[in-house]
Amino acid sequence: MTIAASPAKASETRKKSAPVEKLGIAVAVDGSRTSMIAAEAAGRLADEWKVPVHLVSVLPPFADYGAHPEGDEPASQVEDLRIQLRDAALRKMLDRLHRTNEWTHEVVVGRMPAALVKAADRCGARVIFWPCKQ
């Protein structure tokens, strides 16, 4: 297992003379053991740096919307349910990590890594943890 830590896009636009801000860490999570390990590692680093952590879970969009026009549920209702289920899983992860009141999280529908980078920009993350399996 490899955990890739990359500078977030927001840090690329900072001038060298600008004061260093405590911007935080964004962690890509999907509920896997690998993402739990990445979150734990980010937590240790965040504790050392005294910065916040923001968990981001990216759900891929369904490619087959519209393929079955007589489908039971409109696309937006299916997407909302997927987001709610993943959000509940993230809340459980935060509880297991004992970080419920310290960290923030969000679930987005999109394509990796673009959705992860946009989420990191929105929360002002300076570092992105993206767990990778080898």
N, C-alpha and C positions, 0 to 999 in steps of 0.2 A: 504494500500500500504506500502511496505517495500523497503527501499533502502539499499542494502548490499554494504558495503565498505570493501574491502579486500586488504591486502598488495599484491603487485604484486610479481611474481616469482623472478624478478631481485633483490629485496630487501632481499630475503632469502639468497642470496649468499654473501652479504656484511659482512665484518669483523666488529666486534664491535669497533675496534680501527680506522676504516676508517672514514674520515671526512664526515659529512652529506652533500649530494649534493641536489640541488633543481631539482628533477627529474620530478615532475609533476603528473598529474592525467589522467587516461584513463576512459572514460565513454562509456558504452554500450548503443547504441541508436537504436531504430527501428521506430521512427516517432510517437510513442504513446504519450499520455499525461504523462504517468508515466516516460517515458524516458526524456521528456522535463523537468519534475520536478527534475529528477536526474541530468541533465545537469545544471540546475539553481543552485542546491545545490553544485555541484562540482565547479561551477564558484565562488560562495561565498567563499568556502574553498580555492580555488586557489588564489583569491584576497587577502585573509588573509595571506596565506603562500607565496605569490608572486612566484607562480610556473605556468607552462603552462598546458593547458588542451588539450587532444587529444580525439576526438569523434571517436568511432569505431562502425560500423554497420556490423553485420555478417549476410550474406544471406545463408540460407541452400542450399546445392547442390540439384539439381533435381535428384531424384532417378530413374526416368524413361527414362533417356537418353539411346538410343539404342533400346528401346522398339518399336519404330516406325521408322524403317530404312528409310522409304520414307518420313520422316518429311520435312516440308518446310524449316527450318533453321538448319544449323549445330549447335551443342551444344555450340561452342565457341561464335557464334554470339548472341545466346539467352542469354548466360551468360554476355556478354559485354553489352547488352541492359539492363539487370537487374541491373548491376553495375552502368551504366549511370543514370538510373532512381533514384536509391537510392542516388547516389552522388548529384543529383539535389535537392532531398528532404533534404539532410544534409546541403547543401548550404542555403536553405531557413530557416532551423532551426537556423543556425548560424546568419543569417540576423535578424531573430526575437529576438534572444538573444543579438543582437548588439555586436557580438564577431567575425565578419567576418575576421578582420585583426589580431585578437589575437590568435585564436585557430586553431589547425590543425584537419584534419579528414581523414578517410579512410573507404573504403568499401571492405570487404573481403568475399570470399565464403568459407564456412567451417562449422564446428560443434561447437556449444557453449558447454562448456566454453573454450575449447582448442584454438580456433581461437582468442578469446578475449585475452587470456593470451599471446599468441604469438605476437599479435599486441601491447599489453602493453609493452612487452619486447623490441620490435623493436623501440618504441618511448621512452623507458627509463622511463616509468611510475612507480611510487612508490606505488600508490594507484589505485585500480580499483573500479568504481561505476558500479554496475549491478542492474538496477531496477527490482524488483520482485513484482508480483501481488499476493495478498493473497486471 
